[in-house]
Amino acid sequence: MDDVKVILSFIWVALMLCFLLGDVMRIFAGDFEPGKLEGKPMSQKVYLGLSIMMVIPILMVVLTLTLDYPINSWVNIIVAIIFFGFNLIGMRGMKIYDKFLIIVSLGFNVLTVWYAFTW
């Protein structure tokens, strides 16, 4: 198996773990109110959207290990850029620990694009 495929897969796992760590930190810090997002009740559509966002890195691990070059490279670049934008939008109004995790996530997005581009 290609070394780049393994590296890219690992970066997607690391990104997902950063997202999960942020969720756990928000719960323990008391910054989370069950069933609400920014003080407003969450609908099933919001839960579905959040579920999709959390499944994408898992799906990227599978796709990265199974797709062939050059499609693999372009899928990684496109999805990483989308997540980069998503993370930038998420930085507003966050606590310091969340901003730190988002900056780390941005770093993982940049690494993904770099590895996929230089493959």
N, C-alpha and C positions, 0 to 999 in steps of 0.2 A: 504494500500500500504506500502511496505517495506520502512523504513526510509532511508536505504542505497541507494535505487533507487532514492529517492528525492534528497539526498545529491549529488550523482553522476550526476544527471541531472543538478542540480544547478551549479556544477563545470564546466560542459560543456558549459553552458550559459555564465558563467564568463569568460571562455577561449575565447569564440567567441567575447564577448564584448571587451576583451583586443586587439584582432586582429583588430576589427573595430575602436577602439580608436587610435591604431597605424596608421591606414589608414587616419583617420581624422587629426591627428597631422601632418602627412607628408604633407597633402594638405595645412593646415594652416601655416606650417613652410616654405612652398615654396620648399620642397624637392621632389616634385612630378611634373613631366612633363606629361600632358595628352597624352595617347597613346604610352608612352615609358617606358621601364624598363631598368635601368642603361644606359640611353642614346640611347638605341636601340629600334626601332619600335616593338611593340608587335603584334604577329600574333593572329589569332582566336584560334589557339591551346593553346597559352599561356593563353588567356582569359578563355578558357574552363578549363584548369588545375587549374587556380586560383579560378574559380567558384566551382570546385569540392572540393578544399581544404577548402573553406569557408562553403560549405554545410555539410561537414562531422560532425562538432560539432552539427549542427542542427539535423542531422540524429541520432547522438549519444544520444541526448536528448530523441527522440522518441524510439529508441531501448532500452535505459536504462529503460524507463518506461514500456516497453511492453515485453521484453525478460525475460525468467525465469532463475533463478540461476541453474546451474553454467555457462551456456553459456553467460549470461549477464556479469558475472564477467570477463571471459576470453576475451570477445570482448572489454570491457572497458580497460583492461590491455594492450592488443595488440595495440589498436588504440592510447592510451595515450603514449605508448613507441614510436610509429611511429611519433607522433606529437612532442615528446621530441627531437628526432633526427632532425626533420624538424626545430624546433626552434633553436637548437644549430647551425645548418648550417646557419640560418638566422642572427646570431649575427655578422658575419663578416662585417665590413665596415658600421655598422649602427651608427646613432647618439645616443647620451646619452639617450634621452627619449625612443628611440626604444629599446635600450639594457635593460633599466629598465622594459619596458613592456614585453620583451621576458623573463627576469628573473622571473617576476610575472607569466607568462604563464608556464614556467618550473615548478614553484611551484604548479600550478594547475595540471600539468601532474603528478607530484609526488603524490599529494593528491589523484588523481584519481586511480593511481596504488595501493596506500596504502589502500584506502577504498575498492576497488574491491578485493584486495588480502586478507584482514582481514575480509571480509564479512562472 
